[in-house]
Amino acid sequence: MNYTKALNNPIFKIIAQAGQELNLESYVIGGFVRDFILERDFKKDIDVVALGSGIELALKVSELIPNKPKVQVFKNYGTAMLRYKDIDIEFVGARKESYLQESRNPIVENGTLEDDQNRRDFTINALAISLNKATYGDLIDPFNGLEDLQNKCIKTPLNPDITYSDDPLRMMRAIRFATQLNFDIEQESLIAIERNKERLNIISGERIVDELNKILSTDKPSIGFLHLYKTGLLELILPELTALNNVEEVEGHTHKNNFYHTLEVVDNICPNTEDVWLRWAALLHDIGKAPTKKFNKKQGWTFHGHEFLGGKMAKKIFERLHMPLNNKLKFVQKMVIMSSRPIVLAQDTVTDSAVRRLVFDAGDDVDDLMTLCEADITTKNPTKFKKYHNNFDIVRKKIIEVEEKDHVRQFQPPISGEEIMQLFNLKPSREIGMLKEAVKEAILDGKIPNEYEAAYEFVLSRAQKLGLQKADN
Ligand code: CTP
């Protein structure tokens, strides 16, 4: 089969020429070929394999490009990279490779093209297109990768136990590709993942999170999380989530399965946000429910304080998986901690002051919080479903109204502490704090508007009750 049409970009002719000059064969391989056949968007990343030195080929290619782009050489790995226009091109010599058991660092040995294809992760990632004169554009597919692409199947070229044990990150990659491409994973592979799951221990948190982020960035992350769960990987990565997978019954009272609920919430939020951190918040929003679950005769099942505990647990997870401990963590924690606030509003009559308080507490994240909480509506009761969504619409409208009127999103007190101190000739004291707090509460309750005059009058009347004298100045 000829795939010259995949080689439109002028860089391929340049690589072909460089190969010819060096008398060395080269092939484009991996994701570029896979995505071309699947007609997926090109992701600006091309892998080239050389039968010989990938580094030499890269240096030659650079020479042939007018502006001679810089070649980055990774000697230990025998690879080199250069940037052509905005495309990253990675060159590697064909390898017959084995991995050290305790690390991901490969031992490199020269190999044939088929050796190289053999040591790749999946048949759909082992497809190569020739860049050599006599066979330019030919697809080289010794493991029926094309058929697997058509059958939507993730399969390893070698015995999966070998492929996964060589590089355990591939277990995550299999599940990530299945989610991104909506492919099945071959049964034998799934069983091998389960058998080799403990090998994930040698993979860094950063790499695992990279794959989790890719899964979370798809249209239906539940596909990936269900695979992770069934193969036992999720238990190793996020035991806080698998702990949610149970339903207990006491005296005929049950509670919902919060694991499957969570996956539904994550899928629900995807059409409404691309922000992977908001998707993380959806994933973690109920993790506090397993450790806080209690039963009592009066209330049935309760999860008191699960939001607050969930926020703390989110921090532990971020630390454990080496995720960024910056404003992203703060955001996820805030979403988890506040995750029940809008739903409580939506279940009841929506009052202005409750909305004002919500906006005050959530600040600029209030819209994200609303998006999260709307995704949290997974009730199968159509009457309730409709009612909650209607109430959310009311809350959204009120958020806009309240914001226009009272500007509580980034609340600034309309009267400052200094002014109150001057007004009563006081030093910083408990009374000042109380007065400031009372002003804020009055605004949030809708007793006074968020304006200077009203706040001034309010402070005077409050101060009188506290027995404070206005200074004469
Ligand atoms: N590869 C592999 N094992 C890995 C990582 C990569 O065998 N653990 C091989 C695959 O042939 C893969 C190629 O290296 O196609 C390039 O890897 P990478 O850029 O990570 O993945 P892509 O397949 O290009 O896809 P994506 O960028 O979507 O991850």
Residues whose N, C-alpha, C, O or C-beta is under 5 A from the ligand:
A	BS01	CTP	G30 G31 F32 R119 R120 D121 N125 A126 D167 R170
